[in-house]
Amino acid sequence: MAQTTGRFGDFAKIGYGEVFGGVEGMDAYSYTCRDCEGMEKCPASVVAETKDEVWKLIELHAQVAHEEEPADWDKETKDYLDTLIRAVSV
Ligand SMILES: [Zn+2]
């Protein structure tokens, strides 16, 4: 999150409202498939309001695009994927 901190540092200096016209960015979560080991060639990414929703989208994407069976993912796999979900502002 180092870059994000820097970015918001700059916004703070010139005024948050000026940048967004008074509308704040919405908190959201994102997952980018190519961040995942072995998925470097996959262009898909998902953004949603809650982590729960991002998980659903990841599972659907894994089924459709990678013919994976999310029901078979073990705890290690889920823990790993969880580290790839980032809090973002959109
Ligand atoms: Zn993918």
PDB file of the backbone (N, CA, C, O) and the ligand in Angstrom, with CONECT records:
HET     ZN  A 101       1
ATOM      1  N   MET A   1       0.830  -1.213   0.000  1.00  0.00           N
ATOM      2  CA  MET A   1       0.000   0.000   0.000  1.00  0.00           C
ATOM      3  C   MET A   1       0.863   1.262   0.000  1.00  0.00           C
ATOM      4  O   MET A   1       0.350   2.358   0.223  1.00  0.00           O
ATOM      5  N   ALA A   2       2.174   1.119  -0.248  1.00  0.00           N
ATOM      6  CA  ALA A   2       3.058   2.280  -0.136  1.00  0.00           C
ATOM      7  C   ALA A   2       2.685   3.382  -1.123  1.00  0.00           C
ATOM      8  O   ALA A   2       2.669   4.562  -0.773  1.00  0.00           O
ATOM      9  N   GLN A   3       2.376   2.975  -2.393  1.00  0.00           N
ATOM     10  CA  GLN A   3       2.067   3.993  -3.409  1.00  0.00           C
ATOM     11  C   GLN A   3       0.786   4.745  -3.044  1.00  0.00           C
ATOM     12  O   GLN A   3       0.682   5.961  -3.207  1.00  0.00           O
ATOM     13  N   THR A   4      -0.185   3.976  -2.544  1.00  0.00           N
ATOM     14  CA  THR A   4      -1.472   4.574  -2.208  1.00  0.00           C
ATOM     15  C   THR A   4      -1.304   5.647  -1.140  1.00  0.00           C
ATOM     16  O   THR A   4      -1.916   6.713  -1.207  1.00  0.00           O
ATOM     17  N   THR A   5      -0.459   5.343  -0.151  1.00  0.00           N
ATOM     18  CA  THR A   5      -0.229   6.310   0.915  1.00  0.00           C
ATOM     19  C   THR A   5       0.327   7.603   0.323  1.00  0.00           C
ATOM     20  O   THR A   5      -0.093   8.702   0.687  1.00  0.00           O
ATOM     21  N   GLY A   6       1.287   7.448  -0.601  1.00  0.00           N
ATOM     22  CA  GLY A   6       1.897   8.620  -1.226  1.00  0.00           C
ATOM     23  C   GLY A   6       0.883   9.422  -2.001  1.00  0.00           C
ATOM     24  O   GLY A   6       0.865  10.652  -1.951  1.00  0.00           O
ATOM     25  N   ARG A   7       0.027   8.698  -2.729  1.00  0.00           N
ATOM     26  CA  ARG A   7      -0.993   9.347  -3.541  1.00  0.00           C
ATOM     27  C   ARG A   7      -1.945  10.165  -2.666  1.00  0.00           C
ATOM     28  O   ARG A   7      -2.254  11.319  -2.963  1.00  0.00           O
ATOM     29  N   PHE A   8      -2.395   9.539  -1.592  1.00  0.00           N
ATOM     30  CA  PHE A   8      -3.321  10.257  -0.731  1.00  0.00           C
ATOM     31  C   PHE A   8      -2.627  11.384   0.015  1.00  0.00           C
ATOM     32  O   PHE A   8      -3.258  12.371   0.394  1.00  0.00           O
ATOM     33  N   GLY A   9      -1.318  11.231   0.224  1.00  0.00           N
ATOM     34  CA  GLY A   9      -0.548  12.319   0.829  1.00  0.00           C
ATOM     35  C   GLY A   9      -0.626  13.557  -0.051  1.00  0.00           C
ATOM     36  O   GLY A   9      -0.810  14.672   0.439  1.00  0.00           O
ATOM     37  N   ASP A  10      -0.485  13.350  -1.352  1.00  0.00           N
ATOM     38  CA  ASP A  10      -0.561  14.462  -2.306  1.00  0.00           C
ATOM     39  C   ASP A  10      -1.957  15.075  -2.326  1.00  0.00           C
ATOM     40  O   ASP A  10      -2.109  16.296  -2.362  1.00  0.00           O
ATOM     41  N   PHE A  11      -2.966  14.222  -2.303  1.00  0.00           N
ATOM     42  CA  PHE A  11      -4.338  14.720  -2.291  1.00  0.00           C
ATOM     43  C   PHE A  11      -4.574  15.596  -1.069  1.00  0.00           C
ATOM     44  O   PHE A  11      -5.233  16.632  -1.148  1.00  0.00           O
ATOM     45  N   ALA A  12      -4.028  15.167   0.056  1.00  0.00           N
ATOM     46  CA  ALA A  12      -4.234  15.908   1.294  1.00  0.00           C
ATOM     47  C   ALA A  12      -3.679  17.323   1.160  1.00  0.00           C
ATOM     48  O   ALA A  12      -4.269  18.278   1.664  1.00  0.00           O
ATOM     49  N   LYS A  13      -2.547  17.452   0.480  1.00  0.00           N
ATOM     50  CA  LYS A  13      -1.894  18.756   0.327  1.00  0.00           C
ATOM     51  C   LYS A  13      -2.751  19.739  -0.478  1.00  0.00           C
ATOM     52  O   LYS A  13      -2.871  20.908  -0.111  1.00  0.00           O
ATOM     53  N   ILE A  14      -3.345  19.259  -1.576  1.00  0.00           N
ATOM     54  CA  ILE A  14      -4.112  20.179  -2.421  1.00  0.00           C
ATOM     55  C   ILE A  14      -5.594  20.154  -2.083  1.00  0.00           C
ATOM     56  O   ILE A  14      -6.369  20.937  -2.633  1.00  0.00           O
ATOM     57  N   GLY A  15      -5.995  19.262  -1.182  1.00  0.00           N
ATOM     58  CA  GLY A  15      -7.406  19.225  -0.788  1.00  0.00           C
ATOM     59  C   GLY A  15      -8.140  18.101  -1.465  1.00  0.00           C
ATOM     60  O   GLY A  15      -8.267  18.085  -2.689  1.00  0.00           O
ATOM     61  N   TYR A  16      -8.612  17.184  -0.704  1.00  0.00           N
ATOM     62  CA  TYR A  16      -9.296  15.987  -1.207  1.00  0.00           C
ATOM     63  C   TYR A  16     -10.493  16.363  -2.074  1.00  0.00           C
ATOM     64  O   TYR A  16     -10.695  15.774  -3.137  1.00  0.00           O
ATOM     65  N   GLY A  17     -11.291  17.339  -1.633  1.00  0.00           N
ATOM     66  CA  GLY A  17     -12.501  17.726  -2.346  1.00  0.00           C
ATOM     67  C   GLY A  17     -12.220  18.266  -3.735  1.00  0.00           C
ATOM     68  O   GLY A  17     -13.011  18.052  -4.654  1.00  0.00           O
ATOM     69  N   GLU A  18     -11.121  18.954  -3.901  1.00  0.00           N
ATOM     70  CA  GLU A  18     -10.791  19.518  -5.212  1.00  0.00           C
ATOM     71  C   GLU A  18     -10.531  18.428  -6.241  1.00  0.00           C
ATOM     72  O   GLU A  18     -10.869  18.566  -7.416  1.00  0.00           O
ATOM     73  N   VAL A  19      -9.928  17.351  -5.775  1.00  0.00           N
ATOM     74  CA  VAL A  19      -9.588  16.263  -6.690  1.00  0.00           C
ATOM     75  C   VAL A  19     -10.835  15.534  -7.168  1.00  0.00           C
ATOM     76  O   VAL A  19     -10.977  15.256  -8.359  1.00  0.00           O
ATOM     77  N   PHE A  20     -11.722  15.228  -6.258  1.00  0.00           N
ATOM     78  CA  PHE A  20     -12.895  14.420  -6.590  1.00  0.00           C
ATOM     79  C   PHE A  20     -14.158  15.256  -6.768  1.00  0.00           C
ATOM     80  O   PHE A  20     -15.247  14.699  -6.907  1.00  0.00           O
ATOM     81  N   GLY A  21     -14.036  16.554  -6.767  1.00  0.00           N
ATOM     82  CA  GLY A  21     -15.213  17.386  -6.882  1.00  0.00           C
ATOM     83  C   GLY A  21     -16.153  17.194  -5.713  1.00  0.00           C
ATOM     84  O   GLY A  21     -17.372  17.285  -5.863  1.00  0.00           O
ATOM     85  N   GLY A  22     -15.592  16.932  -4.559  1.00  0.00           N
ATOM     86  CA  GLY A  22     -16.403  16.793  -3.358  1.00  0.00           C
ATOM     87  C   GLY A  22     -16.897  15.383  -3.114  1.00  0.00           C
ATOM     88  O   GLY A  22     -17.435  15.092  -2.046  1.00  0.00           O
ATOM     89  N   VAL A  23     -16.724  14.505  -4.083  1.00  0.00           N
ATOM     90  CA  VAL A  23     -17.171  13.121  -3.914  1.00  0.00           C
ATOM     91  C   VAL A  23     -15.957  12.249  -3.579  1.00  0.00           C
ATOM     92  O   VAL A  23     -14.980  12.205  -4.327  1.00  0.00           O
ATOM     93  N   GLU A  24     -16.039  11.577  -2.471  1.00  0.00           N
ATOM     94  CA  GLU A  24     -14.941  10.715  -2.069  1.00  0.00           C
ATOM     95  C   GLU A  24     -14.976   9.417  -2.842  1.00  0.00           C
ATOM     96  O   GLU A  24     -16.041   8.961  -3.258  1.00  0.00           O
ATOM     97  N   GLY A  25     -13.792   8.811  -3.038  1.00  0.00           N
ATOM     98  CA  GLY A  25     -13.734   7.498  -3.658  1.00  0.00           C
ATOM     99  C   GLY A  25     -14.407   6.477  -2.756  1.00  0.00           C
ATOM    100  O   GLY A  25     -14.404   6.614  -1.532  1.00  0.00           O
ATOM    101  N   MET A  26     -14.979   5.460  -3.368  1.00  0.00           N
ATOM    102  CA  MET A  26     -15.645   4.429  -2.581  1.00  0.00           C
ATOM    103  C   MET A  26     -14.662   3.326  -2.226  1.00  0.00           C
ATOM    104  O   MET A  26     -13.831   2.923  -3.039  1.00  0.00           O
ATOM    105  N   ASP A  27     -14.774   2.852  -1.003  1.00  0.00           N
ATOM    106  CA  ASP A  27     -13.947   1.726  -0.594  1.00  0.00           C
ATOM    107  C   ASP A  27     -14.428   0.471  -1.296  1.00  0.00           C
ATOM    108  O   ASP A  27     -15.628   0.215  -1.389  1.00  0.00           O
ATOM    109  N   ALA A  28     -13.486  -0.299  -1.784  1.00  0.00           N
ATOM    110  CA  ALA A  28     -13.845  -1.534  -2.471  1.00  0.00           C
ATOM    111  C   ALA A  28     -12.688  -2.524  -2.332  1.00  0.00           C
ATOM    112  O   ALA A  28     -11.635  -2.205  -1.780  1.00  0.00           O
ATOM    113  N   TYR A  29     -12.911  -3.711  -2.841  1.00  0.00           N
ATOM    114  CA  TYR A  29     -11.860  -4.729  -2.842  1.00  0.00           C
ATOM    115  C   TYR A  29     -11.640  -5.190  -4.269  1.00  0.00           C
ATOM    116  O   TYR A  29     -12.579  -5.283  -5.060  1.00  0.00           O
ATOM    117  N   SER A  30     -10.376  -5.479  -4.590  1.00  0.00           N
ATOM    118  CA  SER A  30     -10.092  -5.935  -5.941  1.00  0.00           C
ATOM    119  C   SER A  30      -9.197  -7.169  -5.917  1.00  0.00           C
ATOM    120  O   SER A  30      -8.415  -7.391  -4.993  1.00  0.00           O
ATOM    121  N   TYR A  31      -9.347  -7.951  -6.966  1.00  0.00           N
ATOM    122  CA  TYR A  31      -8.495  -9.125  -7.165  1.00  0.00           C
ATOM    123  C   TYR A  31      -8.063  -9.118  -8.624  1.00  0.00           C
ATOM    124  O   TYR A  31      -8.896  -9.010  -9.524  1.00  0.00           O
ATOM    125  N   THR A  32      -6.772  -9.233  -8.854  1.00  0.00           N
ATOM    126  CA  THR A  32      -6.225  -9.280 -10.201  1.00  0.00           C
ATOM    127  C   THR A  32      -5.628 -10.661 -10.420  1.00  0.00           C
ATOM    128  O   THR A  32      -4.699 -11.069  -9.723  1.00  0.00           O
ATOM    129  N   CYS A  33      -6.173 -11.370 -11.394  1.00  0.00           N
ATOM    130  CA  CYS A  33      -5.830 -12.791 -11.538  1.00  0.00           C
ATOM    131  C   CYS A  33      -4.345 -13.000 -11.809  1.00  0.00           C
ATOM    132  O   CYS A  33      -3.771 -13.979 -11.334  1.00  0.00           O
ATOM    133  N   ARG A  34      -3.705 -12.095 -12.569  1.00  0.00           N
ATOM    134  CA  ARG A  34      -2.312 -12.339 -12.902  1.00  0.00           C
ATOM    135  C   ARG A  34      -1.373 -12.183 -11.705  1.00  0.00           C
ATOM    136  O   ARG A  34      -0.201 -12.549 -11.788  1.00  0.00           O
ATOM    137  N   ASP A  35      -1.872 -11.651 -10.608  1.00  0.00           N
ATOM    138  CA  ASP A  35      -1.075 -11.612  -9.373  1.00  0.00           C
ATOM    139  C   ASP A  35      -0.875 -13.013  -8.808  1.00  0.00           C
ATOM    140  O   ASP A  35       0.040 -13.261  -8.023  1.00  0.00           O
ATOM    141  N   CYS A  36      -1.750 -13.918  -9.226  1.00  0.00           N
ATOM    142  CA  CYS A  36      -1.715 -15.285  -8.711  1.00  0.00           C
ATOM    143  C   CYS A  36      -0.639 -16.079  -9.444  1.00  0.00           C
ATOM    144  O   CYS A  36      -0.502 -15.994 -10.664  1.00  0.00           O
ATOM    145  N   GLU A  37       0.121 -16.853  -8.668  1.00  0.00           N
ATOM    146  CA  GLU A  37       1.183 -17.669  -9.245  1.00  0.00           C
ATOM    147  C   GLU A  37       0.632 -18.578 -10.335  1.00  0.00           C
ATOM    148  O   GLU A  37      -0.334 -19.303 -10.102  1.00  0.00           O
ATOM    149  N   GLY A  38       1.228 -18.549 -11.513  1.00  0.00           N
ATOM    150  CA  GLY A  38       0.789 -19.405 -12.605  1.00  0.00           C
ATOM    151  C   GLY A  38      -0.296 -18.783 -13.465  1.00  0.00           C
ATOM    152  O   GLY A  38      -0.682 -19.369 -14.475  1.00  0.00           O
ATOM    153  N   MET A  39      -0.801 -17.608 -13.093  1.00  0.00           N
ATOM    154  CA  MET A  39      -1.886 -16.960 -13.833  1.00  0.00           C
ATOM    155  C   MET A  39      -1.408 -15.682 -14.521  1.00  0.00           C
ATOM    156  O   MET A  39      -2.208 -14.802 -14.840  1.00  0.00           O
ATOM    157  N   GLU A  40      -0.103 -15.588 -14.743  1.00  0.00           N
ATOM    158  CA  GLU A  40       0.473 -14.341 -15.263  1.00  0.00           C
ATOM    159  C   GLU A  40      -0.117 -13.930 -16.612  1.00  0.00           C
ATOM    160  O   GLU A  40      -0.045 -12.759 -16.987  1.00  0.00           O
ATOM    161  N   LYS A  41      -0.703 -14.890 -17.347  1.00  0.00           N
ATOM    162  CA  LYS A  41      -1.226 -14.574 -18.674  1.00  0.00           C
ATOM    163  C   LYS A  41      -2.717 -14.236 -18.643  1.00  0.00           C
ATOM    164  O   LYS A  41      -3.314 -13.983 -19.689  1.00  0.00           O
ATOM    165  N   CYS A  42      -3.310 -14.232 -17.474  1.00  0.00           N
ATOM    166  CA  CYS A  42      -4.758 -13.999 -17.385  1.00  0.00           C
ATOM    167  C   CYS A  42      -5.048 -12.513 -17.175  1.00  0.00           C
ATOM    168  O   CYS A  42      -4.542 -11.917 -16.225  1.00  0.00           O
ATOM    169  N   PRO A  43      -5.858 -11.905 -18.054  1.00  0.00           N
ATOM    170  CA  PRO A  43      -6.125 -10.462 -17.973  1.00  0.00           C
ATOM    171  C   PRO A  43      -7.250 -10.097 -17.008  1.00  0.00           C
ATOM    172  O   PRO A  43      -7.535  -8.914 -16.823  1.00  0.00           O
ATOM    173  N   ALA A  44      -7.884 -11.072 -16.399  1.00  0.00           N
ATOM    174  CA  ALA A  44      -9.091 -10.778 -15.613  1.00  0.00           C
ATOM    175  C   ALA A  44      -8.778 -10.111 -14.281  1.00  0.00           C
ATOM    176  O   ALA A  44      -7.775 -10.406 -13.632  1.00  0.00           O
ATOM    177  N   SER A  45      -9.662  -9.210 -13.899  1.00  0.00           N
ATOM    178  CA  SER A  45      -9.618  -8.661 -12.544  1.00  0.00           C
ATOM    179  C   SER A  45     -11.032  -8.334 -12.128  1.00  0.00           C
ATOM    180  O   SER A  45     -11.886  -8.064 -12.972  1.00  0.00           O
ATOM    181  N   VAL A  46     -11.285  -8.355 -10.840  1.00  0.00           N
ATOM    182  CA  VAL A  46     -12.634  -8.063 -10.353  1.00  0.00           C
ATOM    183  C   VAL A  46     -12.552  -7.018  -9.246  1.00  0.00           C
ATOM    184  O   VAL A  46     -11.577  -6.952  -8.497  1.00  0.00           O
ATOM    185  N   VAL A  47     -13.590  -6.214  -9.164  1.00  0.00           N
ATOM    186  CA  VAL A  47     -13.701  -5.215  -8.100  1.00  0.00           C
ATOM    187  C   VAL A  47     -15.116  -5.296  -7.559  1.00  0.00           C
ATOM    188  O   VAL A  47     -16.072  -5.363  -8.331  1.00  0.00           O
ATOM    189  N   ALA A  48     -15.258  -5.291  -6.254  1.00  0.00           N
ATOM    190  CA  ALA A  48     -16.588  -5.299  -5.655  1.00  0.00           C
ATOM    191  C   ALA A  48     -16.525  -4.595  -4.318  1.00  0.00           C
ATOM    192  O   ALA A  48     -15.455  -4.317  -3.778  1.00  0.00           O
ATOM    193  N   GLU A  49     -17.710  -4.319  -3.804  1.00  0.00           N
ATOM    194  CA  GLU A  49     -17.798  -3.539  -2.568  1.00  0.00           C
ATOM    195  C   GLU A  49     -17.317  -4.329  -1.349  1.00  0.00           C
ATOM    196  O   GLU A  49     -16.699  -3.778  -0.438  1.00  0.00           O
ATOM    197  N   THR A  50     -17.609  -5.620  -1.353  1.00  0.00           N
ATOM    198  CA  THR A  50     -17.239  -6.430  -0.195  1.00  0.00           C
ATOM    199  C   THR A  50     -16.313  -7.570  -0.608  1.00  0.00           C
ATOM    200  O   THR A  50     -16.291  -7.999  -1.761  1.00  0.00           O
ATOM    201  N   LYS A  51     -15.549  -8.043   0.374  1.00  0.00           N
ATOM    202  CA  LYS A  51     -14.659  -9.169   0.135  1.00  0.00           C
ATOM    203  C   LYS A  51     -15.448 -10.412  -0.244  1.00  0.00           C
ATOM    204  O   LYS A  51     -15.022 -11.198  -1.090  1.00  0.00           O
ATOM    205  N   ASP A  52     -16.605 -10.581   0.391  1.00  0.00           N
ATOM    206  CA  ASP A  52     -17.470 -11.717   0.090  1.00  0.00           C
ATOM    207  C   ASP A  52     -17.810 -11.782  -1.385  1.00  0.00           C
ATOM    208  O   ASP A  52     -17.761 -12.838  -2.015  1.00  0.00           O
ATOM    209  N   GLU A  53     -18.161 -10.608  -1.918  1.00  0.00           N
ATOM    210  CA  GLU A  53     -18.540 -10.559  -3.335  1.00  0.00           C
ATOM    211  C   GLU A  53     -17.340 -10.853  -4.215  1.00  0.00           C
ATOM    212  O   GLU A  53     -17.452 -11.561  -5.216  1.00  0.00           O
ATOM    213  N   VAL A  54     -16.174 -10.300  -3.836  1.00  0.00           N
ATOM    214  CA  VAL A  54     -14.961 -10.576  -4.614  1.00  0.00           C
ATOM    215  C   VAL A  54     -14.693 -12.079  -4.634  1.00  0.00           C
ATOM    216  O   VAL A  54     -14.334 -12.631  -5.674  1.00  0.00           O
ATOM    217  N   TRP A  55     -14.863 -12.735  -3.499  1.00  0.00           N
ATOM    218  CA  TRP A  55     -14.659 -14.188  -3.447  1.00  0.00           C
ATOM    219  C   TRP A  55     -15.578 -14.922  -4.426  1.00  0.00           C
ATOM    220  O   TRP A  55     -15.142 -15.826  -5.137  1.00  0.00           O
ATOM    221  N   LYS A  56     -16.848 -14.527  -4.455  1.00  0.00           N
ATOM    222  CA  LYS A  56     -17.805 -15.157  -5.380  1.00  0.00           C
ATOM    223  C   LYS A  56     -17.346 -14.991  -6.823  1.00  0.00           C
ATOM    224  O   LYS A  56     -17.425 -15.917  -7.631  1.00  0.00           O
ATOM    225  N   LEU A  57     -16.859 -13.774  -7.130  1.00  0.00           N
ATOM    226  CA  LEU A  57     -16.440 -13.493  -8.500  1.00  0.00           C
ATOM    227  C   LEU A  57     -15.165 -14.280  -8.837  1.00  0.00           C
ATOM    228  O   LEU A  57     -15.008 -14.765  -9.958  1.00  0.00           O
ATOM    229  N   ILE A  58     -14.265 -14.399  -7.865  1.00  0.00           N
ATOM    230  CA  ILE A  58     -13.055 -15.184  -8.086  1.00  0.00           C
ATOM    231  C   ILE A  58     -13.426 -16.645  -8.372  1.00  0.00           C
ATOM    232  O   ILE A  58     -12.890 -17.278  -9.282  1.00  0.00           O
ATOM    233  N   GLU A  59     -14.360 -17.153  -7.566  1.00  0.00           N
ATOM    234  CA  GLU A  59     -14.750 -18.553  -7.744  1.00  0.00           C
ATOM    235  C   GLU A  59     -15.387 -18.782  -9.118  1.00  0.00           C
ATOM    236  O   GLU A  59     -15.100 -19.768  -9.796  1.00  0.00           O
ATOM    237  N   LEU A  60     -16.254 -17.853  -9.508  1.00  0.00           N
ATOM    238  CA  LEU A  60     -16.905 -17.959 -10.816  1.00  0.00           C
ATOM    239  C   LEU A  60     -15.856 -17.875 -11.931  1.00  0.00           C
ATOM    240  O   LEU A  60     -15.872 -18.659 -12.880  1.00  0.00           O
ATOM    241  N   HIS A  61     -14.951 -16.912 -11.794  1.00  0.00           N
ATOM    242  CA  HIS A  61     -13.903 -16.737 -12.797  1.00  0.00           C
ATOM    243  C   HIS A  61     -13.032 -17.988 -12.894  1.00  0.00           C
ATOM    244  O   HIS A  61     -12.701 -18.440 -13.990  1.00  0.00           O
ATOM    245  N   ALA A  62     -12.669 -18.536 -11.755  1.00  0.00           N
ATOM    246  CA  ALA A  62     -11.813 -19.726 -11.739  1.00  0.00           C
ATOM    247  C   ALA A  62     -12.490 -20.893 -12.445  1.00  0.00           C
ATOM    248  O   ALA A  62     -11.846 -21.662 -13.158  1.00  0.00           O
ATOM    249  N   GLN A  63     -13.810 -21.015 -12.236  1.00  0.00           N
ATOM    250  CA  GLN A  63     -14.570 -22.093 -12.876  1.00  0.00           C
ATOM    251  C   GLN A  63     -14.632 -21.906 -14.387  1.00  0.00           C
ATOM    252  O   GLN A  63     -14.377 -22.829 -15.160  1.00  0.00           O
ATOM    253  N   VAL A  64     -14.980 -20.678 -14.784  1.00  0.00           N
ATOM    254  CA  VAL A  64     -15.214 -20.404 -16.204  1.00  0.00           C
ATOM    255  C   VAL A  64     -13.906 -20.365 -16.979  1.00  0.00           C
ATOM    256  O   VAL A  64     -13.782 -20.984 -18.035  1.00  0.00           O
ATOM    257  N   ALA A  65     -12.924 -19.627 -16.445  1.00  0.00           N
ATOM    258  CA  ALA A  65     -11.716 -19.371 -17.216  1.00  0.00           C
ATOM    259  C   ALA A  65     -10.636 -20.428 -17.000  1.00  0.00           C
ATOM    260  O   ALA A  65      -9.849 -20.705 -17.905  1.00  0.00           O
ATOM    261  N   HIS A  66     -10.595 -21.016 -15.816  1.00  0.00           N
ATOM    262  CA  HIS A  66      -9.484 -21.920 -15.510  1.00  0.00           C
ATOM    263  C   HIS A  66      -9.944 -23.344 -15.205  1.00  0.00           C
ATOM    264  O   HIS A  66      -9.145 -24.197 -14.820  1.00  0.00           O
ATOM    265  N   GLU A  67     -11.247 -23.590 -15.383  1.00  0.00           N
ATOM    266  CA  GLU A  67     -11.818 -24.912 -15.140  1.00  0.00           C
ATOM    267  C   GLU A  67     -11.393 -25.468 -13.786  1.00  0.00           C
ATOM    268  O   GLU A  67     -11.092 -26.652 -13.637  1.00  0.00           O
ATOM    269  N   GLU A  68     -11.380 -24.572 -12.811  1.00  0.00           N
ATOM    270  CA  GLU A  68     -11.071 -24.980 -11.440  1.00  0.00           C
ATOM    271  C   GLU A  68     -12.360 -25.302 -10.706  1.00  0.00           C
ATOM    272  O   GLU A  68     -13.441 -24.877 -11.114  1.00  0.00           O
ATOM    273  N   GLU A  69     -12.241 -26.044  -9.640  1.00  0.00           N
ATOM    274  CA  GLU A  69     -13.397 -26.358  -8.810  1.00  0.00           C
ATOM    275  C   GLU A  69     -13.180 -25.736  -7.422  1.00  0.00           C
ATOM    276  O   GLU A  69     -12.562 -26.345  -6.549  1.00  0.00           O
ATOM    277  N   PRO A  70     -13.704 -24.502  -7.232  1.00  0.00           N
ATOM    278  CA  PRO A  70     -13.455 -23.783  -5.975  1.00  0.00           C
ATOM    279  C   PRO A  70     -13.842 -24.575  -4.732  1.00  0.00           C
ATOM    280  O   PRO A  70     -13.259 -24.384  -3.665  1.00  0.00           O
ATOM    281  N   ALA A  71     -14.819 -25.459  -4.865  1.00  0.00           N
ATOM    282  CA  ALA A  71     -15.236 -26.266  -3.715  1.00  0.00           C
ATOM    283  C   ALA A  71     -14.101 -27.168  -3.241  1.00  0.00           C
ATOM    284  O   ALA A  71     -14.084 -27.606  -2.091  1.00  0.00           O
ATOM    285  N   ASP A  72     -13.151 -27.441  -4.140  1.00  0.00           N
ATOM    286  CA  ASP A  72     -12.027 -28.315  -3.786  1.00  0.00           C
ATOM    287  C   ASP A  72     -10.820 -27.557  -3.236  1.00  0.00           C
ATOM    288  O   ASP A  72      -9.842 -28.179  -2.820  1.00  0.00           O
ATOM    289  N   TRP A  73     -10.875 -26.211  -3.228  1.00  0.00           N
ATOM    290  CA  TRP A  73      -9.730 -25.440  -2.747  1.00  0.00           C
ATOM    291  C   TRP A  73      -9.506 -25.712  -1.271  1.00  0.00           C
ATOM    292  O   TRP A  73     -10.443 -25.673  -0.474  1.00  0.00           O
ATOM    293  N   ASP A  74      -8.255 -25.989  -0.912  1.00  0.00           N
ATOM    294  CA  ASP A  74      -7.974 -26.209   0.508  1.00  0.00           C
ATOM    295  C   ASP A  74      -7.707 -24.869   1.195  1.00  0.00           C
ATOM    296  O   ASP A  74      -7.696 -23.817   0.556  1.00  0.00           O
ATOM    297  N   LYS A  75      -7.495 -24.932   2.498  1.00  0.00           N
ATOM    298  CA  LYS A  75      -7.329 -23.711   3.278  1.00  0.00           C
ATOM    299  C   LYS A  75      -6.117 -22.908   2.800  1.00  0.00           C
ATOM    300  O   LYS A  75      -6.156 -21.679   2.749  1.00  0.00           O
ATOM    301  N   GLU A  76      -5.034 -23.624   2.448  1.00  0.00           N
ATOM    302  CA  GLU A  76      -3.818 -22.942   1.982  1.00  0.00           C
ATOM    303  C   GLU A  76      -4.088 -22.125   0.734  1.00  0.00           C
ATOM    304  O   GLU A  76      -3.655 -20.978   0.620  1.00  0.00           O
ATOM    305  N   THR A  77      -4.814 -22.732  -0.207  1.00  0.00           N
ATOM    306  CA  THR A  77      -5.143 -22.030  -1.452  1.00  0.00           C
ATOM    307  C   THR A  77      -5.972 -20.785  -1.155  1.00  0.00           C
ATOM    308  O   THR A  77      -5.721 -19.711  -1.702  1.00  0.00           O
ATOM    309  N   LYS A  78      -6.961 -20.946  -0.283  1.00  0.00           N
ATOM    310  CA  LYS A  78      -7.821 -19.802   0.044  1.00  0.00           C
ATOM    311  C   LYS A  78      -7.048 -18.718   0.786  1.00  0.00           C
ATOM    312  O   LYS A  78      -7.244 -17.528   0.541  1.00  0.00           O
ATOM    313  N   ASP A  79      -6.170 -19.136   1.692  1.00  0.00           N
ATOM    314  CA  ASP A  79      -5.349 -18.154   2.414  1.00  0.00           C
ATOM    315  C   ASP A  79      -4.467 -17.381   1.431  1.00  0.00           C
ATOM    316  O   ASP A  79      -4.301 -16.167   1.543  1.00  0.00           O
ATOM    317  N   TYR A  80      -3.900 -18.126   0.452  1.00  0.00           N
ATOM    318  CA  TYR A  80      -3.044 -17.487  -0.543  1.00  0.00           C
ATOM    319  C   TYR A  80      -3.849 -16.486  -1.377  1.00  0.00           C
ATOM    320  O   TYR A  80      -3.419 -15.350  -1.571  1.00  0.00           O
ATOM    321  N   LEU A  81      -5.016 -16.911  -1.870  1.00  0.00           N
ATOM    322  CA  LEU A  81      -5.845 -16.015  -2.678  1.00  0.00           C
ATOM    323  C   LEU A  81      -6.267 -14.792  -1.854  1.00  0.00           C
ATOM    324  O   LEU A  81      -6.359 -13.677  -2.367  1.00  0.00           O
ATOM    325  N   ASP A  82      -6.518 -15.031  -0.580  1.00  0.00           N
ATOM    326  CA  ASP A  82      -6.948 -13.933   0.290  1.00  0.00           C
ATOM    327  C   ASP A  82      -5.878 -12.836   0.357  1.00  0.00           C
ATOM    328  O   ASP A  82      -6.204 -11.653   0.455  1.00  0.00           O
ATOM    329  N   THR A  83      -4.602 -13.234   0.305  1.00  0.00           N
ATOM    330  CA  THR A  83      -3.525 -12.223   0.361  1.00  0.00           C
ATOM    331  C   THR A  83      -3.493 -11.393  -0.922  1.00  0.00           C
ATOM    332  O   THR A  83      -2.891 -10.319  -0.946  1.00  0.00           O
ATOM    333  N   LEU A  84      -4.143 -11.885  -2.003  1.00  0.00           N
ATOM    334  CA  LEU A  84      -4.117 -11.174  -3.289  1.00  0.00           C
ATOM    335  C   LEU A  84      -5.284 -10.201  -3.424  1.00  0.00           C
ATOM    336  O   LEU A  84      -5.315  -9.390  -4.350  1.00  0.00           O
ATOM    337  N   ILE A  85      -6.238 -10.280  -2.509  1.00  0.00           N
ATOM    338  CA  ILE A  85      -7.372  -9.345  -2.519  1.00  0.00           C
ATOM    339  C   ILE A  85      -6.932  -8.066  -1.830  1.00  0.00           C
ATOM    340  O   ILE A  85      -6.503  -8.088  -0.677  1.00  0.00           O
ATOM    341  N   ARG A  86      -7.039  -6.962  -2.537  1.00  0.00           N
ATOM    342  CA  ARG A  86      -6.584  -5.681  -1.988  1.00  0.00           C
ATOM    343  C   ARG A  86      -7.731  -4.724  -1.730  1.00  0.00           C
ATOM    344  O   ARG A  86      -8.725  -4.696  -2.455  1.00  0.00           O
ATOM    345  N   ALA A  87      -7.567  -3.958  -0.695  1.00  0.00           N
ATOM    346  CA  ALA A  87      -8.514  -2.864  -0.451  1.00  0.00           C
ATOM    347  C   ALA A  87      -8.133  -1.724  -1.396  1.00  0.00           C
ATOM    348  O   ALA A  87      -6.973  -1.319  -1.461  1.00  0.00           O
ATOM    349  N   VAL A  88      -9.118  -1.220  -2.120  1.00  0.00           N
ATOM    350  CA  VAL A  88      -8.854  -0.144  -3.073  1.00  0.00           C
ATOM    351  C   VAL A  88      -9.919   0.945  -2.910  1.00  0.00           C
ATOM    352  O   VAL A  88     -10.934   0.745  -2.242  1.00  0.00           O
ATOM    353  N   SER A  89      -9.671   2.076  -3.522  1.00  0.00           N
ATOM    354  CA  SER A  89     -10.643   3.143  -3.552  1.00  0.00           C
ATOM    355  C   SER A  89     -10.973   3.407  -5.016  1.00  0.00           C
ATOM    356  O   SER A  89     -10.080   3.663  -5.824  1.00  0.00           O
ATOM    357  N   VAL A  90     -12.265   3.345  -5.355  1.00  0.00           N
ATOM    358  CA  VAL A  90     -12.638   3.506  -6.770  1.00  0.00           C
ATOM    359  C   VAL A  90     -13.544   4.710  -6.994  1.00  0.00           C
ATOM    360  O   VAL A  90     -13.943   4.979  -8.127  1.00  0.00           O
TER     361      VAL A  90
HETATM  362 ZN    ZN A 101      -7.831 -15.840 -14.356  1.00  0.00          ZN2+
END
